[in-house]
Amino acid sequence: MTVTTTKAVREAVDAPRTVCPEVVHDGPGVPPEYRRNTSTLHIRDVLALVGALAAALALTSLIFGRVLPFNAPLGFTVVLYLTFMALYAVLVSLDENGAAIRARIAQVQVHAIAGLLLAALLLVVGYALVRGWEALANLNFFTEDMSAAGPLSPLTEGGALHAITGTLEQITIALVITVPLGLACAVFLNEVPGRYARFVRTIVEAMTALPSIVAGLFIYATWILALGHDKSGFAAALALSVMMLPIVIRASDVVIRLVPGSLKEASYALGAGQWRTVWTVVLPTARSGLTTAVILGTARGIGETSPVLLTSGIAAGLNANPFEGPQMSLPLATFNLVGYPDKTMIARGFGCAALLMGLVLLLFVLARVIGGRAPGQLSRSQQHRRVLASRRDVERMAAGRAERGQEEPAAAPAGPDAPASAAPQATPKATPQATPQAAPAADPHAERQPGGAPMPRAPIPGAAAPDAAAGPGAGPAERPGTGPGSATGPGTEPDSAGRSDAGPRSGPATY
């Protein structure tokens, strides 16, 4: 048996748990230590990239200029890329093994594809801006229409105001139709599963690849030919809605599926119904993704030309009424203006294309500002309003507690110092002439003796004797422990825990 003294225990507790080695200082002539670089990009990787690119450019120029009679820019670019990848793999193999070589080559390919897409985007946007800058530089391009300008008119006359107005009105009407229907259909597909939901999802997926000319022909055949309405901006908005609706439904359906099921289960556990859970939990949680779905649908519909051409027609003047008469849009104006042989008309067409891209960018930014925040992330104004609401709630609850405290009566003091008014009044003693109480009704479930008489029950310890057992002239029934011979003494009454409350009583307890 091992006996541990208090002193040994205290020393064991106070002893350090980790013993650090002694610091050995660098002696004279020892080079200082530097922090190791943990970055994935090293100088040798940069040198390998630059060296491979320079060697590939020199070799490709030699092949195309001296060896082979090729001069196509596309072929030069392809050969340059392939030569660069081969030389880069050779340079990396000098320092790395096979797995590292494959990883580096895949990394370069991914960055090359991203750079190619970015270059294509900049080329398209830059080409439209450069070709249309002559028209965009004039203020009249944004404030006038083409009703008083012709092919030979200079750029200081005419503009794209009619096309801007038509595009904004048509896309607004299409969004008003598409967004509620698309979100409602997406919620239906997720919250009401079944055969009909699967059928609707199949139709939506098939309509996603619907050609735009088919949507225009559908509205032209139903709204214009069958119902007898004229060509208008509203008909063009209906055609755009047919194209945008499957995009919004499909993207919203995917986003709503990503909402965690535990959030909905928690809402159900708190007593919320299915549709209240959708409105207060599912849709706010998926707000950012739903905004992206609306942006995708808008980008699909705002740049279409053929449905607008079939259902709205071409107008050279401004028509602000989308329900009557032909109405122009920016894509249709671009298609119409670039077909002219005059340079000024072509410049106006590229100006309309650049303006359309700027409008799409503006709508994208507005949509991100409105619905791009994560669930639970509040703006400054929303946080300020929440703080003010919390402060008002605290003040209201404090006032309510104060009112309840004033309304509650003061508790009566107990003990020998209590006033006489708080003491219970003594119950008058029963007189011998009092009418005897009626016998209690026979209990049908009581046990009986063989002769039929009820079997007497054993007295319950601590229970008071019933008044019916006392004969005529008997005094009031006393509580156990209040008689002269009780163990607790006179004037005391035991409680449920066996304790007795000392103090004088106003009189004997009677029933």
C-alpha positions in Angstrom: 0.0 0.0 0.0 1.4 3.4 -1.1 0.7 6.4 1.1 1.0 9.8 -0.5 1.5 12.7 1.7 -0.1 16.2 1.3 3.3 17.7 0.6 4.0 15.2 -2.2 0.6 15.9 -3.8 1.1 19.7 -3.6 4.5 19.3 -5.3 3.0 17.1 -8.0 0.3 19.7 -8.7 2.7 22.7 -8.8 5.2 20.9 -11.1 5.0 22.0 -14.7 3.3 19.5 -17.1 5.4 20.5 -20.1 9.2 20.6 -19.9 10.7 22.9 -22.5 14.2 22.3 -23.7 16.8 24.8 -22.9 17.4 27.5 -25.6 20.7 27.1 -27.3 21.8 30.4 -28.6 23.7 30.7 -31.9 27.4 30.9 -31.4 29.7 33.1 -33.3 29.8 32.3 -37.0 26.5 30.4 -37.1 24.1 31.8 -39.8 20.7 33.0 -38.5 17.5 31.0 -39.1 14.8 32.3 -41.4 11.1 31.6 -41.5 10.2 28.9 -43.9 7.9 29.9 -46.8 4.8 27.7 -46.8 3.3 29.1 -50.0 2.5 26.8 -52.9 4.1 29.1 -55.4 7.9 29.1 -55.4 10.5 31.0 -57.4 11.4 27.8 -59.3 7.8 27.5 -60.5 7.7 31.0 -61.8 11.0 30.5 -63.6 9.7 27.3 -65.1 6.6 29.0 -66.4 8.5 32.0 -67.8 11.2 29.8 -69.4 8.7 27.4 -71.0 6.6 30.3 -72.4 9.7 32.0 -73.9 11.1 28.8 -75.4 7.7 27.9 -76.8 7.2 31.3 -78.4 10.7 31.2 -79.9 10.2 27.6 -81.2 6.8 28.3 -82.6 8.0 31.5 -84.4 10.9 29.5 -85.9 8.5 26.8 -87.1 6.0 29.2 -88.6 8.6 31.6 -90.0 11.4 29.4 -91.3 10.3 25.7 -91.5 6.6 25.5 -92.4 4.7 27.9 -94.8 2.0 28.6 -92.2 0.8 32.1 -91.2 -2.7 31.5 -89.7 -3.1 33.2 -86.2 -5.3 30.4 -84.9 -2.7 27.7 -85.9 0.1 29.7 -84.3 -1.8 30.0 -81.0 -2.6 26.2 -80.9 1.0 25.2 -81.7 2.3 27.7 -79.1 0.1 26.3 -76.4 1.0 22.7 -77.2 4.7 23.5 -77.3 4.5 25.4 -74.0 2.8 22.5 -72.2 5.4 20.1 -73.4 8.4 22.3 -72.4 6.8 23.1 -69.0 6.4 19.3 -68.3 10.0 18.8 -69.1 11.2 21.6 -66.8 9.0 20.5 -63.9 10.2 16.9 -64.3 13.7 18.1 -63.3 12.6 18.8 -59.7 9.4 16.8 -59.1 8.1 13.3 -59.4 5.3 11.9 -61.7 2.4 12.9 -59.4 3.6 16.4 -59.0 4.1 16.8 -62.8 0.5 15.7 -63.5 -0.8 18.1 -60.8 1.2 21.1 -62.2 0.1 20.3 -65.8 -3.6 20.1 -64.7 -3.2 23.4 -62.7 -1.8 25.2 -65.8 -4.6 23.8 -68.0 -7.3 25.1 -65.6 -5.8 28.5 -65.4 -5.4 28.6 -69.2 -9.0 27.8 -69.8 -10.1 30.5 -67.3 -7.8 33.0 -69.0 -9.2 32.0 -72.4 -12.8 32.6 -71.2 -11.9 35.9 -69.6 -10.1 37.0 -72.8 -13.2 36.1 -74.9 -15.4 38.1 -72.6 -13.1 41.1 -72.7 -12.9 40.8 -76.5 -16.7 40.8 -77.0 -17.3 43.7 -74.6 -14.3 45.7 -75.8 -15.2 45.2 -79.4 -18.7 46.5 -78.9 -17.5 49.5 -76.9 -14.9 50.4 -79.5 -17.2 50.1 -82.4 -20.1 51.9 -80.7 -18.1 54.6 -78.9 -18.8 57.1 -81.7 -22.5 56.8 -80.9 -22.2 56.5 -77.1 -20.2 59.7 -77.0 -23.2 61.8 -78.1 -25.8 62.7 -75.5 -28.6 62.6 -78.1 -28.1 58.8 -78.4 -29.8 58.5 -74.9 -32.4 61.2 -75.3 -33.7 60.9 -78.9 -35.3 58.2 -81.1 -34.9 57.4 -84.8 -38.1 58.9 -86.0 -36.4 62.0 -87.5 -33.1 60.4 -88.4 -32.2 58.4 -91.5 -29.2 56.4 -92.9 -27.5 59.5 -94.1 -28.0 61.5 -90.8 -24.9 62.2 -88.7 -24.5 60.7 -85.2 -25.5 64.0 -83.7 -29.1 63.2 -84.7 -31.2 60.3 -83.6 -30.7 57.8 -80.8 -31.9 54.7 -79.0 -34.4 56.1 -76.5 -37.3 54.1 -78.1 -35.3 50.9 -77.8 -34.3 51.5 -74.2 -37.9 52.2 -73.2 -39.2 49.1 -75.0 -36.6 46.9 -73.4 -37.3 48.1 -69.9 -41.0 47.8 -70.2 -41.0 44.4 -71.8 -38.5 42.9 -69.4 -40.4 44.4 -66.4 -43.7 42.8 -67.6 -41.9 39.5 -68.2 -40.4 39.5 -64.7 -43.8 40.4 -63.1 -45.3 37.3 -64.8 -42.3 35.0 -64.5 -41.0 35.5 -60.9 -44.2 34.6 -59.0 -45.1 31.7 -61.3 -41.6 30.4 -61.3 -41.1 30.5 -57.5 -44.6 29.1 -56.9 -43.9 26.2 -59.3 -40.5 25.5 -57.7 -42.1 25.4 -54.2 -44.8 23.1 -55.5 -42.3 20.7 -57.0 -40.5 20.4 -53.6 -43.4 20.6 -51.1 -46.0 18.5 -53.0 -44.2 15.5 -54.4 -46.1 12.9 -56.5 -46.7 11.8 -60.0 -48.0 15.2 -61.1 -45.0 16.9 -59.7 -42.7 14.5 -61.6 -44.7 15.2 -64.8 -44.4 19.0 -64.3 -40.6 18.7 -63.7 -40.2 16.7 -66.9 -42.1 19.3 -68.9 -40.0 22.1 -67.4 -36.7 20.3 -68.2 -37.9 19.9 -71.8 -38.9 23.6 -72.1 -35.5 24.6 -70.9 -34.1 23.9 -74.4 -37.0 25.5 -76.2 -35.9 27.6 -79.2 -36.7 31.2 -79.0 -38.4 31.3 -82.4 -40.8 28.6 -81.2 -41.8 30.7 -78.2 -42.4 33.7 -80.5 -44.5 31.6 -82.9 -46.6 30.2 -80.0 -47.5 33.8 -78.8 -48.0 34.9 -82.4 -50.4 32.1 -83.1 -52.4 32.3 -79.8 -52.4 36.0 -78.8 -52.3 37.7 -82.2 -54.0 35.2 -84.6 -56.4 33.3 -82.4 -57.4 36.1 -80.0 -57.2 38.9 -82.5 -54.8 41.3 -80.7 -52.4 43.5 -82.5 -48.6 43.4 -82.3 -47.4 45.1 -79.1 -44.8 45.2 -76.4 -47.1 43.2 -74.1 -47.1 40.3 -76.7 -43.3 40.5 -76.8 -43.3 40.3 -73.0 -45.5 37.2 -73.1 -43.1 35.6 -75.5 -40.1 36.4 -73.3 -42.0 35.0 -70.3 -42.4 31.7 -72.1 -38.7 31.5 -72.5 -37.7 32.8 -69.0 -40.2 30.6 -67.0 -38.5 27.2 -67.4 -35.1 28.7 -66.5 -36.4 30.3 -63.3 -38.3 27.2 -62.3 -35.4 24.8 -62.9 -32.8 27.0 -61.1 -35.2 27.7 -58.2 -36.0 24.0 -57.8 -32.4 23.1 -57.5 -31.8 25.9 -54.9 -34.8 25.0 -52.7 -33.6 21.4 -52.6 -30.4 22.6 -51.0 -32.2 24.0 -47.9 -31.4 21.8 -44.9 -34.2 19.6 -43.8 -33.4 20.3 -40.1 -34.5 23.9 -40.5 -37.9 22.8 -41.7 -38.2 20.2 -39.0 -37.4 22.8 -36.4 -40.1 25.0 -37.8 -42.6 22.2 -37.7 -41.6 21.4 -34.1 -42.4 24.9 -33.1 -45.9 24.6 -34.4 -45.6 26.3 -37.8 -47.6 24.9 -40.7 -46.2 23.8 -44.0 -46.8 27.0 -46.0 -45.8 29.2 -43.1 -42.5 27.3 -43.0 -42.0 27.8 -46.7 -42.7 31.5 -46.4 -40.6 32.2 -43.2 -37.8 29.5 -43.4 -37.3 28.0 -46.9 -37.6 31.1 -49.1 -35.5 33.4 -46.8 -32.8 30.7 -46.6 -32.6 30.3 -50.3 -32.9 34.0 -51.1 -29.4 34.3 -52.6 -29.9 31.3 -54.9 -33.4 32.5 -55.9 -31.9 35.8 -56.9 -29.4 34.0 -59.1 -32.2 32.1 -60.7 -34.0 35.3 -61.5 -30.8 36.8 -63.0 -30.4 33.8 -65.2 -33.9 34.1 -66.5 -33.5 37.8 -67.1 -30.3 37.3 -69.0 -32.0 34.7 -71.2 -35.0 36.9 -72.1 -33.4 40.4 -72.3 -31.2 39.5 -75.3 -33.7 37.8 -77.5 -34.5 39.2 -80.9 -36.7 36.8 -82.9 -39.7 36.6 -80.4 -39.8 40.4 -80.3 -39.6 40.7 -84.0 -42.6 38.3 -84.5 -44.8 39.6 -81.7 -43.9 43.4 -81.5 -42.6 44.5 -84.8 -40.2 47.3 -85.7 -40.9 51.0 -84.7 -38.6 53.9 -85.4 -40.4 56.2 -83.0 -40.9 56.1 -79.2 -43.9 54.1 -78.0 -44.3 54.2 -74.2 -47.6 52.2 -74.3 -46.7 48.5 -74.3 -50.3 47.4 -74.9 -50.8 49.2 -78.2 -48.7 49.4 -81.3 -45.3 48.1 -82.3 -42.4 48.6 -79.9 -38.7 48.4 -80.4 -36.1 46.7 -78.1 -32.3 47.0 -77.8 -31.6 43.5 -79.3 -34.0 44.2 -82.2 -32.5 47.6 -82.8 -29.0 46.1 -82.9 -30.2 43.5 -85.4 -31.9 46.2 -87.5 -29.2 48.8 -87.5 -26.1 46.7 -88.2 -27.8 45.5 -91.4 -27.4 49.0 -93.0 -24.4 49.7 -95.2 -23.9 53.1 -93.7 -21.1 53.4 -91.0 -23.2 55.7 -88.8 -26.0 53.2 -88.6 -23.6 50.4 -87.8 -22.1 52.6 -85.1 -25.6 53.1 -83.6 -26.1 49.3 -83.7 -22.9 48.6 -81.8 -23.9 51.4 -79.4 -27.2 49.6 -78.7 -25.3 46.4 -78.1 -22.9 48.1 -75.6 -25.9 49.7 -73.9 -27.6 46.4 -73.6 -24.6 44.8 -71.9 -24.4 47.8 -69.5 -28.1 47.4 -68.7 -27.7 43.7 -67.9 -24.7 44.5 -65.6 -26.8 47.1 -63.8 -29.7 44.6 -63.3 -27.2 42.1 -62.0 -25.7 44.5 -59.5 -29.2 45.6 -58.3 -30.3 42.0 -57.8 -27.1 41.2 -55.8 -27.7 44.2 -53.6 -31.3 43.3 -52.9 -31.1 39.6 -52.4 -27.4 38.7 -52.3 -26.9 38.6 -48.5 -26.6 35.3 -46.7 -29.4 34.1 -44.4 -29.4 36.1 -41.2 -27.0 38.7 -42.5 -28.6 42.2 -41.9 -27.7 45.6 -43.3 -26.9 48.6 -41.1 -30.4 49.9 -41.2 -31.9 46.5 -40.4 -29.5 46.0 -37.5 -30.4 49.5 -36.2 -34.1 48.7 -36.4 -33.6 45.4 -34.6 -31.7 47.1 -31.8 -34.5 49.7 -31.4 -37.1 47.0 -31.4 -35.2 45.0 -28.7 -34.9 48.2 -26.5 -38.7 48.8 -26.8 -39.4 45.2 -25.8 -37.2 45.5 -22.7 -39.0 48.7 -21.7 -42.4 47.2 -22.2 -41.6 44.1 -20.2 -40.1 46.2 -17.4 -43.3 48.3 -17.3 -45.4 45.2 -17.2 -43.5 43.7 -14.3 -43.9 47.0 -12.4 -47.7 47.0 -13.0 -48.1 43.4 -11.8 -46.0 44.1 -8.7 -48.4 47.0 -7.8 -51.5 45.0 -8.3 -50.4 42.0 -6.2 -51.7 42.3 -2.5 -49.1 42.3 0.2 -48.7 38.9 1.9 -50.0 38.7 5.5 -47.2 38.3 8.1 -47.2 35.2 10.1 -46.0 34.4 13.6 -46.6 35.7 17.1 -46.0 39.4 16.0 -48.9 39.3 13.5 -51.7 41.8 14.0 -54.9 40.7 15.5 -56.8 41.2 12.3 -54.5 38.7 10.5 -55.2 36.0 13.1 -57.8 33.4 12.1 -61.1 33.7 14.0 -62.0 30.9 16.3 -64.7 28.6 15.2 -67.6 28.3 17.8 -67.8 25.0 19.6 -70.5 22.6 18.6 -73.3 22.2 21.1 -74.9 19.0 22.3 -78.2 20.0 20.7 -76.6 20.2 17.3 -78.3 17.9 14.7 -76.2 14.8 14.1 -74.7 14.6 10.7 -76.2 12.3 8.2 -74.5 8.9 7.8 -72.3 8.6 4.7 -73.6 6.6 1.9 -72.6 3.0 1.7 -69.6 2.3 -0.5 -70.5 -0.4 -3.0 -66.8 -1.3 -3.3 -66.2 -1.7 0.5 -65.2 -5.1 1.8 -67.8 -6.9 3.8 -67.8 -9.6 6.5 -69.5 -13.0 5.9 -72.6 -11.8 7.6 -73.0 -8.9 5.1 -71.9 -6.2 7.5 -69.2 -3.9 6.2 -65.7 -4.7 7.5 -64.3 -1.9 9.6 -61.3 -0.2 8.1 -58.0 0.3 9.9 -57.4 3.9 11.1 -55.0 5.9 9.1 -52.0 7.0 11.1 -52.1 10.7 11.7 -55.6 11.2 10.4 -58.3 13.0 12.5 -61.1 11.0 13.9 -64.4 11.5 12.0 -67.1 13.5 13.6 -69.6 10.7 13.0 -67.7 8.5 15.5 -68.4 10.9 18.3 -71.6 10.4 20.3 -74.1 13.1 21.3 -72.6 15.7 23.3 -69.1 15.1 22.1 -66.8 18.1 21.9 -65.1 19.3 18.8 -62.7 17.0 17.0 -59.1 18.0 17.8 -56.2 17.7 15.4 -53.6 15.1 16.3 -50.9 16.6 18.4 -53.0 19.5 19.8 -54.3 17.7 22.8 -52.9 17.9 26.3 -51.0 14.6 25.9 -49.5 15.2 22.5 -45.8 15.0 22.0 -45.6 18.3 20.5 -47.2 20.1 23.3 -50.2 22.4 23.3 -50.6 25.1 20.7 -48.5 23.4 18.1 -49.5 21.8 14.8 -47.2 19.4 12.9 -46.8 20.0 9.2 -46.4 17.4 6.4 -42.7 17.0 7.1 -43.1 16.2 10.8 -42.1 19.7 12.0 -44.3 21.8 14.3 -45.1 25.5 14.1 -44.6 26.9 17.5 -46.8 29.8 18.7 -50.1 30.5 20.4 -53.3 29.6 18.7 -56.5 31.5 18.9 -58.4 28.4 19.9 -58.9 24.7 19.3 -59.2 23.6 15.8 -62.7 22.4 15.0 -64.3 21.0 11.9 
